[in-house]
């Protein structure tokens, strides 16, 4: 298998996962699809969306801007954008699109970018835990460039294979404990992960295939006390689930000091001033 980022030969880590020894990209052979995520994430994601929008606002005035979220799920990010005065558009391939429309959001049902009207463009396009599910990321980011207004931004919020949970799960997999690694790839769920990027591999993929330029990179926490039990029970049941829950609950203060499993990259369309122009 050739690496999507650097075109070098990838090496099999497991029967269905390949790693690139050159750039570090990870890719699965799982089948992409549309589906709902696991339970117990609402509090964490709402907190992370508030942080994300605060960061975005330092680069971009959201008031009055036309913003598309690809894969809007329950609509928590749309709600946060609306509170900043943005005009929001939801793109959702699953039946959750009907729920979003019922909540009053402008909603398009289908996959990115094929379901979008040909003439529509946006000031902001956001992917929250979606980009890693796409089978053709190069085509997707080229479509983002085409559909983003000049000086608009593209935000990609996704899991990182440099995070502590991902790294530990790989060690456990080598020791014969496959469940944590499979859970991170969402094996068996309707919409598994096709890719695991790092900040550097995602930045390289975007900047080598488009004229979008990265203007910010930051991390978000991947675990919180609220909702943790429901999140664990979605993957681990019985005594095993209880043990995993208490281990993670007690480990939260330490985990937050270690490399995060969630990274966010913000890209801008149009010339980004160099340091001398900004002064």
C-alpha positions in Angstrom: 0.0 0.0 0.0 1.3 3.4 -1.0 1.2 6.3 1.6 -1.4 9.0 0.8 0.9 11.7 2.1 4.4 10.9 0.9 3.8 8.0 -1.6 6.3 5.7 0.1 5.5 2.1 0.7 3.5 1.5 3.9 4.2 -1.5 6.3 1.5 -3.7 7.8 1.1 -3.2 11.6 -1.9 -5.5 11.7 -3.9 -7.3 9.0 -6.1 -4.2 8.5 -3.7 -1.4 9.5 -0.7 0.0 7.7 1.9 2.6 9.0 4.2 4.7 6.9 7.8 4.4 8.2 8.7 7.6 6.3 6.1 10.2 7.4 4.2 8.4 10.2 0.7 8.2 8.6 -1.5 5.3 9.6 -4.2 3.9 7.3 -6.7 1.1 7.6 -8.4 -1.1 5.0 -11.8 -0.7 6.8 -14.8 0.3 4.8 -16.0 3.9 5.1 -19.6 4.6 6.0 -22.1 6.9 7.8 -23.1 6.4 11.4 -23.5 7.7 14.9 -20.7 8.0 17.4 -20.4 6.4 20.8 -22.3 7.6 23.9 -20.9 9.8 26.7 -19.1 12.5 24.6 -21.5 15.4 24.8 -19.9 17.3 27.7 -16.4 16.8 26.4 -17.2 17.9 22.9 -19.2 20.9 24.0 -16.2 22.0 26.1 -13.8 21.4 23.2 -16.0 23.2 20.7 -16.1 26.3 23.0 -12.3 26.2 23.1 -12.0 25.6 19.4 -14.3 28.6 18.6 -12.4 30.8 20.9 -9.2 29.9 19.0 -10.9 30.5 15.7 -12.2 33.8 16.7 -8.6 35.1 17.2 -8.1 34.6 13.4 -11.6 35.1 12.0 -14.7 37.1 12.9 -17.5 34.5 12.8 -20.4 37.1 13.0 -22.4 36.9 9.8 -20.1 34.3 8.2 -21.5 31.4 6.2 -20.1 28.3 7.9 -20.4 24.6 6.8 -19.9 21.8 9.2 -19.2 18.4 7.5 -20.7 15.6 9.5 -22.8 17.7 12.0 -24.2 14.7 14.0 -26.2 16.1 17.0 -25.5 19.7 16.0 -23.4 20.8 19.1 -20.9 22.7 17.0 -23.6 24.3 14.9 -25.1 25.6 18.1 -21.8 27.1 19.3 -21.3 28.7 15.9 -24.7 30.3 15.9 -24.1 31.8 19.4 -21.3 33.8 17.7 -23.6 35.1 15.0 -22.6 32.7 12.2 -25.0 31.4 9.6 -24.6 27.7 9.8 -25.2 24.9 7.2 -25.1 21.2 8.3 -24.0 18.4 6.0 -24.8 15.0 7.4 -25.0 11.7 5.6 -26.9 9.7 8.2 -30.5 9.8 9.4 -29.4 12.4 12.0 -29.8 14.9 9.1 -33.5 14.7 9.7 -33.1 15.6 13.4 -30.9 18.6 12.5 -33.5 19.8 10.0 -36.2 19.4 12.6 -34.1 21.6 15.0 -34.3 24.3 12.3 -30.8 24.1 10.9 -30.2 24.5 7.2 -29.4 20.9 6.4 -28.0 19.0 3.4 -28.2 15.2 3.6 -25.4 13.4 1.9 -21.6 13.0 1.7 -19.0 15.7 1.2 -18.5 17.2 -1.4 -20.9 15.5 -3.8 -24.1 16.4 -1.9 -23.3 20.2 -1.9 -24.9 22.5 -4.5 -22.3 23.2 -7.2 -22.4 27.0 -6.9 -22.2 27.2 -3.1 -19.1 28.5 -1.3 -18.5 29.1 2.4 -16.4 31.4 4.7 -15.6 28.5 6.9 -15.6 24.7 6.4 -15.2 22.6 9.6 -14.6 18.9 10.1 -15.0 17.7 13.7 -14.0 14.0 14.1 -14.9 13.5 10.4 -11.8 13.9 8.2 -10.3 10.7 9.5 -13.4 8.8 8.2 -12.9 9.9 4.6 -11.6 7.4 2.1 -10.2 10.2 -0.3 -8.7 12.9 1.9 -6.8 14.6 -1.0 -9.9 15.0 -3.1 -11.8 16.2 0.0 -9.2 18.9 0.8 -9.1 20.1 -2.8 -12.9 20.4 -2.7 -12.5 22.5 0.5 -10.1 24.9 -1.3 -12.5 25.2 -4.2 -15.6 25.9 -2.0 -13.9 28.2 0.5 -14.2 32.0 -0.1 -10.9 34.0 -0.4 -9.5 34.6 3.1 -11.9 32.0 4.5 -10.7 29.1 6.7 -10.8 25.3 6.9 -10.8 23.7 10.4 -9.9 20.1 10.8 -10.4 18.6 14.3 -9.4 15.0 14.5 -7.7 12.2 16.5 -3.9 12.0 16.4 -1.7 9.0 16.2 0.9 10.8 18.4 -1.5 10.8 21.4 -0.9 8.8 24.5 -4.0 6.5 24.2 -3.1 5.6 20.6 0.5 4.8 21.5 -0.5 2.7 24.5 -3.1 0.9 22.5 -0.5 -0.1 19.9 1.7 -1.5 22.7 -1.3 -3.5 24.1 -2.1 -4.8 20.6 1.5 -6.2 20.3 1.0 -7.9 23.6 -2.2 -9.5 22.4 -4.8 -7.1 23.8 -6.5 -6.0 20.6 -9.7 -4.4 21.9 -8.3 -0.9 22.8 -6.6 -0.5 19.4 -9.7 -1.7 17.6 -11.9 0.7 19.6 -9.8 3.7 18.6 -10.2 2.7 15.0 -13.9 2.1 15.6 -13.8 -1.4 14.2 -17.3 -2.8 14.0 -19.0 0.5 14.0 -20.9 1.9 10.9 -18.3 4.6 10.3 -14.8 3.4 11.2 -11.6 5.4 10.9 -9.8 5.1 7.6 -6.8 7.3 8.6 -4.9 8.4 11.7 -3.0 11.6 11.0 -0.5 13.5 13.2 -0.4 17.3 13.0 2.7 17.1 10.7 1.2 14.6 8.3 -2.1 16.4 8.0 -0.3 19.8 7.4 1.8 18.2 4.7 -1.2 16.5 3.0 -3.1 19.8 2.9 -0.2 22.2 1.9 1.2 19.8 -0.8 -2.1 19.4 -2.5 -3.7 22.9 -2.2 -2.7 26.5 -1.6 -4.3 26.5 1.8 -1.8 27.5 4.5 -1.8 26.4 8.1 -2.2 29.3 10.5 -2.7 27.5 13.8 -2.2 24.1 15.4 -3.4 23.2 18.9 -4.6 20.2 20.9 -7.8 19.5 22.8 -8.4 17.0 25.7 -9.6 13.6 24.7 -11.1 12.5 28.1 -13.3 14.0 30.8 -15.0 12.7 33.9 -18.5 13.7 32.7 -19.8 11.0 30.4 -16.8 8.7 30.8 -18.8 5.8 32.2 -21.2 5.8 29.3 -18.3 6.1 26.9 -16.5 3.1 28.3 -19.7 1.0 28.5 -20.2 1.5 24.8 -17.1 -0.6 24.2 -16.4 -2.6 27.3 -19.1 -4.4 29.4 -19.2 -6.0 32.8 -16.2 -6.2 35.1 -13.8 -5.3 32.3 -15.7 -2.1 31.7 -15.7 -1.2 35.4 -11.9 -1.8 35.6 -11.2 0.3 32.5 -13.5 3.1 33.8 -11.8 3.4 37.2 -8.3 3.2 35.6 -9.1 6.0 33.2 -10.9 8.1 35.8 -7.9 8.0 38.2 -5.5 8.6 35.3 -7.2 11.8 34.0 -4.9 14.3 35.8 -1.8 12.5 34.4 -3.2 12.0 30.9 -3.7 15.7 30.5 0.0 16.2 31.0 0.8 13.8 28.2 0.6 14.1 24.4 -3.1 14.6 23.5 -5.1 12.3 21.2 -6.9 15.2 19.6 -5.3 17.8 17.4 -6.8 20.8 15.5 -5.3 22.5 12.4 -6.6 25.7 11.0 -5.9 26.5 7.4 -6.5 29.8 5.5 -7.2 30.4 1.9 -5.3 33.3 0.5 -1.9 34.9 1.3 -0.9 34.7 4.9 1.3 37.7 5.9 4.9 36.9 6.9 6.2 38.0 10.3 7.5 41.3 8.9 4.1 42.2 7.4 2.3 41.4 10.7 4.4 43.8 12.7 
